[in-house]
Amino acid sequence: MKSFCYRSIALLSLLFTLILQPTVAVEKSFPSPLPDKLRVCADPNNLPYSNKDQQGFENKIADQLGEYFGLDVEYVWFPQRMGFIRNTLKNWSDNTGRFACDLVIGVPTQFDIAATTKPYYRSSYSIIFKKDGPLGAALTQQDVATVPDSVKQSLNIAAFAPSPAVTWLRDNGFKDNTSFFRIMNGDGEDYPGKMVKRVADGEFDMLVIWGPIAGYFVKSHPELSVISMTSEGSNVFDFPMSMGVRYGERPWKETVEMAMDANAPQIAMILQDYGIPVVEASSKPRPDDDDD
């Protein structure tokens, strides 16, 4: 009996000792060696995505990934227009012995000039109009498409080209009174979000624009309504978004995807905080190509 008691006391003492010992953090293991910094390729003036003051939702996602990796985040800035990938992600320097940056936080999943991760959100094109304007009663894109011809002809509409909006506006009788703007105009100080204010100011009655831009800027204009568009046959309005890395760097891509999975709730919260409309697929996805 005494022997049993001694053994019990010894086991309890050992358990108590283990409980008091400090917990040792398990070091994360990644498919790819981590760089010394998380170098992100980004646009210096393109809210809601990013800017030099790091106010965009992609800046916040980069911070989240940097914290997960235990790395400082460093940016390489270049306007996200023609030559963006060439001057950032694919820009090799013999002086530093590395590429300028290693990750683009947001690219279309079917992007063809960089390898893309699995998607982390899907958004759609949106229609913006004033609540007290001629489209104020509309709740869906079908409501907008079926307003009387007299209303259609009175509207002053803005949209970006090329985009799926061009076909939809043409097919529904809006094209003749639509002003089309270039997505990439070469002016580094310009960004599409400025168009939302032009609707709020009454310059345009309706704007068709990519959803993340619509959702973010409309938050500052409660007088505006937003309708997320759904695909109609071959005219697709919703697209998945991924992160971009270089082709041939599969271990790094898998490492980024591991971080995306581990931080999925935080990323979802960031998107929600910025008003980014996240939608379900309303179109059949294209088959993925192998990135190597």
C-alpha positions as CSV (number, residue, x, y, z in Angstrom):
1,M,0.0,0.0,0.0
2,K,2.8,2.4,0.9
3,S,4.5,1.5,-2.4
4,F,1.3,2.5,-4.3
5,C,1.1,5.8,-2.5
6,Y,4.7,6.6,-3.2
7,R,4.2,5.9,-6.9
8,S,1.1,8.0,-7.0
9,I,2.8,10.9,-5.3
10,A,5.8,10.6,-7.6
11,L,3.5,10.7,-10.7
12,L,1.6,13.7,-9.4
13,S,4.9,15.5,-8.7
14,L,6.1,14.8,-12.2
15,L,2.8,16.0,-13.7
16,F,3.0,19.2,-11.6
17,T,6.6,19.8,-12.7
18,L,5.6,19.4,-16.4
19,I,2.7,21.8,-15.9
20,L,4.9,24.5,-14.4
21,Q,7.5,24.2,-17.2
22,P,7.2,27.0,-19.8
23,T,5.5,25.9,-23.1
24,V,8.0,25.6,-25.9
25,A,6.6,27.0,-29.2
26,V,6.7,24.6,-32.1
27,E,8.7,26.1,-34.9
28,K,6.8,26.3,-38.2
29,S,8.1,24.1,-41.0
30,F,7.6,25.4,-44.6
31,P,8.0,23.8,-48.0
32,S,10.4,26.6,-49.0
33,P,13.2,28.4,-47.0
34,L,12.0,31.8,-46.0
35,P,13.6,34.9,-47.3
36,D,15.1,37.4,-44.9
37,K,12.1,39.7,-45.5
38,L,8.7,39.4,-47.0
39,R,9.2,41.5,-50.1
40,V,5.9,42.5,-51.7
41,C,5.3,44.0,-55.1
42,A,2.6,46.7,-54.9
43,D,1.1,49.8,-56.5
44,P,1.9,53.0,-54.6
45,N,-1.5,54.6,-55.3
46,N,-4.3,52.1,-55.9
47,L,-6.8,52.0,-53.1
48,P,-8.5,49.9,-51.9
49,Y,-5.6,47.6,-52.7
50,S,-2.5,49.4,-51.7
51,N,-0.7,52.7,-51.4
52,K,2.5,54.0,-50.0
53,D,0.9,54.8,-46.7
54,Q,0.0,51.1,-46.5
55,Q,-3.7,51.8,-46.1
56,G,-5.0,49.2,-48.5
57,F,-6.5,45.8,-47.7
58,E,-3.6,44.1,-49.6
59,N,-1.2,46.0,-47.3
60,K,-3.1,44.6,-44.3
61,I,-3.0,41.1,-45.7
62,A,0.8,41.4,-46.3
63,D,1.2,42.5,-42.6
64,Q,-0.8,39.4,-41.6
65,L,1.4,37.1,-43.6
66,G,4.6,38.8,-42.4
67,E,3.5,38.3,-38.8
68,Y,2.8,34.6,-39.5
69,F,6.2,34.1,-41.1
70,G,8.0,36.2,-38.5
71,L,9.3,38.5,-41.2
72,D,9.4,42.3,-41.7
73,V,7.4,43.4,-44.8
74,E,9.3,45.4,-47.4
75,Y,7.6,46.9,-50.5
76,V,8.8,47.4,-54.0
77,W,6.5,50.1,-55.5
78,F,5.5,50.3,-59.1
79,P,2.2,51.4,-60.7
80,Q,0.1,48.3,-61.5
81,R,-0.1,48.9,-65.2
82,M,1.8,47.7,-68.2
83,G,5.2,46.4,-67.1
84,F,4.3,45.9,-63.4
85,I,5.4,42.2,-63.2
86,R,8.5,42.8,-65.3
87,N,9.6,45.7,-63.1
88,T,8.8,44.0,-59.8
89,L,8.3,40.2,-59.5
90,K,10.6,39.4,-62.4
91,N,13.1,42.1,-61.9
92,W,16.5,40.4,-61.1
93,S,19.4,42.4,-59.7
94,D,23.0,41.2,-60.1
95,N,23.9,43.7,-57.3
96,T,21.6,42.1,-54.7
97,G,21.6,38.6,-56.1
98,R,17.9,38.4,-55.9
99,F,14.6,39.5,-57.5
100,A,13.2,42.8,-56.4
101,C,10.2,41.2,-54.7
102,D,8.6,37.8,-54.3
103,L,4.9,38.2,-53.8
104,V,2.0,40.0,-55.4
105,I,-1.0,40.0,-52.9
106,G,-3.7,40.2,-55.5
107,V,-3.9,38.9,-59.1
108,P,-6.6,37.2,-61.1
109,T,-6.4,33.4,-60.7
110,Q,-6.2,33.0,-64.5
111,F,-3.3,35.5,-64.6
112,D,-0.9,34.3,-67.3
113,I,2.4,36.2,-66.6
114,A,2.9,34.8,-63.1
115,A,2.1,31.6,-61.2
116,T,-1.0,32.0,-59.1
117,T,-1.9,30.4,-55.8
118,K,-5.3,29.0,-55.1
119,P,-8.0,31.7,-54.8
120,Y,-8.6,33.4,-51.5
121,Y,-11.6,35.4,-52.5
122,R,-14.0,35.9,-55.4
123,S,-15.7,39.2,-56.3
124,S,-17.8,40.5,-59.2
125,Y,-18.4,43.6,-61.2
126,S,-20.8,46.0,-59.6
127,I,-23.4,48.6,-60.6
128,I,-23.3,51.9,-58.6
129,F,-26.1,54.5,-58.7
130,K,-27.6,57.1,-56.4
131,K,-30.4,56.0,-54.1
132,D,-32.5,59.0,-55.0
133,G,-31.8,58.8,-58.7
134,P,-33.7,57.3,-61.6
135,L,-32.4,53.8,-60.7
136,G,-33.1,54.1,-57.0
137,A,-35.7,51.3,-56.9
138,A,-33.4,48.7,-58.6
139,L,-32.4,45.8,-56.5
140,T,-30.8,43.5,-59.2
141,Q,-29.0,43.9,-62.5
142,Q,-32.2,42.6,-64.2
143,D,-34.1,45.6,-62.6
144,V,-31.5,47.9,-64.1
145,A,-31.6,46.2,-67.5
146,T,-35.4,46.4,-67.7
147,V,-36.0,50.0,-66.9
148,P,-38.1,51.8,-69.6
149,D,-36.3,52.9,-72.7
150,S,-37.1,56.5,-71.8
151,V,-35.2,56.1,-68.5
152,K,-32.3,54.3,-70.3
153,Q,-31.9,57.1,-72.8
154,S,-31.8,59.8,-70.0
155,L,-29.0,58.1,-68.1
156,N,-25.4,59.3,-68.2
157,I,-23.3,56.1,-67.6
158,A,-19.6,55.4,-67.0
159,A,-17.8,52.1,-67.4
160,F,-14.2,50.9,-68.0
161,A,-13.1,49.1,-71.1
162,P,-12.1,46.5,-71.8
163,S,-14.4,44.8,-69.3
164,P,-17.5,42.5,-69.2
165,A,-19.5,45.7,-68.8
166,V,-19.1,46.6,-72.4
167,T,-21.1,43.6,-73.7
168,W,-23.7,43.9,-71.0
169,L,-24.3,47.6,-71.6
170,R,-24.5,47.0,-75.3
171,D,-26.9,44.1,-75.1
172,N,-29.2,46.0,-72.7
173,G,-29.4,49.2,-74.7
174,F,-27.1,51.4,-72.6
175,K,-24.1,51.7,-74.9
176,D,-25.0,54.9,-76.8
177,N,-25.1,56.9,-73.6
178,T,-22.1,55.4,-71.9
179,S,-18.7,57.0,-71.5
180,F,-15.9,54.4,-71.5
181,F,-12.7,54.9,-69.7
182,R,-9.4,53.1,-69.9
183,I,-8.4,50.9,-67.0
184,M,-4.8,51.8,-67.5
185,N,-4.3,55.4,-68.6
186,G,-0.6,55.9,-67.8
187,D,-1.2,58.5,-65.1
188,G,0.3,57.1,-61.9
189,E,-1.7,59.6,-59.8
190,D,-5.0,58.4,-61.2
191,Y,-7.0,55.4,-59.9
192,P,-10.4,53.9,-60.8
193,G,-11.9,54.7,-57.3
194,K,-12.1,58.4,-58.3
195,M,-15.0,57.5,-60.5
196,V,-17.2,56.6,-57.6
197,K,-17.1,60.2,-56.3
198,R,-18.2,61.4,-59.8
199,V,-21.4,59.3,-59.4
200,A,-21.9,60.8,-55.9
201,D,-21.4,64.3,-57.3
202,G,-24.1,63.6,-59.9
203,E,-21.8,63.7,-63.0
204,F,-22.9,60.1,-63.8
205,D,-26.1,58.3,-63.0
206,M,-24.6,54.9,-63.1
207,L,-21.1,53.3,-63.0
208,V,-20.1,49.7,-63.7
209,I,-16.9,48.9,-62.0
210,W,-15.0,46.0,-60.4
211,G,-16.5,45.0,-57.0
212,P,-13.7,45.7,-54.6
213,I,-13.4,49.3,-55.8
214,A,-17.2,49.7,-55.6
215,G,-17.5,48.3,-52.1
216,Y,-14.7,50.2,-50.6
217,F,-15.5,53.7,-51.9
218,V,-19.2,53.4,-51.5
219,K,-18.6,53.0,-47.8
220,S,-17.8,56.8,-47.8
221,H,-20.9,57.6,-49.8
222,P,-24.1,56.3,-48.1
223,E,-26.2,58.0,-50.7
224,L,-25.1,55.4,-53.2
225,S,-26.4,51.9,-53.8
226,V,-24.3,48.9,-55.1
227,I,-25.5,45.8,-56.9
228,S,-23.1,42.9,-57.3
229,M,-23.6,41.4,-60.8
230,T,-24.0,37.7,-61.6
231,S,-22.9,36.0,-64.8
232,E,-25.3,35.7,-67.7
233,G,-24.4,32.9,-70.0
234,S,-21.0,33.5,-71.6
235,N,-20.8,37.0,-70.1
236,V,-18.9,36.4,-66.9
237,F,-18.9,39.1,-64.1
238,D,-17.4,37.2,-61.1
239,F,-13.7,36.2,-60.9
240,P,-11.5,34.5,-58.4
241,M,-8.5,36.3,-57.0
242,S,-5.2,34.8,-55.9
243,M,-1.7,35.7,-54.9
244,G,1.1,35.8,-57.5
245,V,4.6,34.3,-57.4
246,R,7.2,33.5,-60.1
247,Y,6.8,30.5,-62.3
248,G,9.0,27.5,-61.4
249,E,9.0,28.3,-57.6
250,R,6.5,25.7,-56.5
251,P,7.8,25.3,-52.9
252,W,7.5,29.1,-52.4
253,K,4.0,29.0,-53.8
254,E,3.1,26.1,-51.4
255,T,4.5,28.1,-48.5
256,V,2.4,31.1,-49.4
257,E,-0.7,28.9,-49.7
258,M,0.1,27.4,-46.3
259,A,0.2,30.9,-44.9
260,M,-3.1,31.8,-46.6
261,D,-4.8,28.7,-45.1
262,A,-3.5,29.5,-41.6
263,N,-4.6,33.1,-41.8
264,A,-7.9,32.6,-43.7
265,P,-10.2,33.9,-40.9
266,Q,-8.0,37.0,-40.5
267,I,-7.9,37.6,-44.3
268,A,-11.7,37.2,-44.5
269,M,-12.1,39.8,-41.7
270,I,-9.8,42.3,-43.5
271,L,-11.9,41.9,-46.7
272,Q,-15.1,42.5,-44.7
273,D,-13.6,45.6,-42.9
274,Y,-12.8,47.1,-46.3
275,G,-16.3,46.4,-47.7
276,I,-15.0,44.0,-50.4
277,P,-18.0,42.1,-51.9
278,V,-17.1,38.4,-51.7
279,V,-19.5,36.3,-53.9
280,E,-20.1,32.7,-54.8
281,A,-19.2,31.5,-58.3
282,S,-22.0,32.2,-60.7
283,S,-20.1,30.9,-63.7
284,K,-18.3,27.7,-64.6
285,P,-14.5,27.9,-63.8
286,R,-11.9,27.5,-66.5
287,P,-9.6,24.5,-66.0
288,D,-6.4,25.4,-64.2
289,D,-3.0,25.1,-66.0
290,D,0.0,23.7,-64.3
291,D,2.3,26.6,-63.2
292,D,5.6,24.9,-63.8
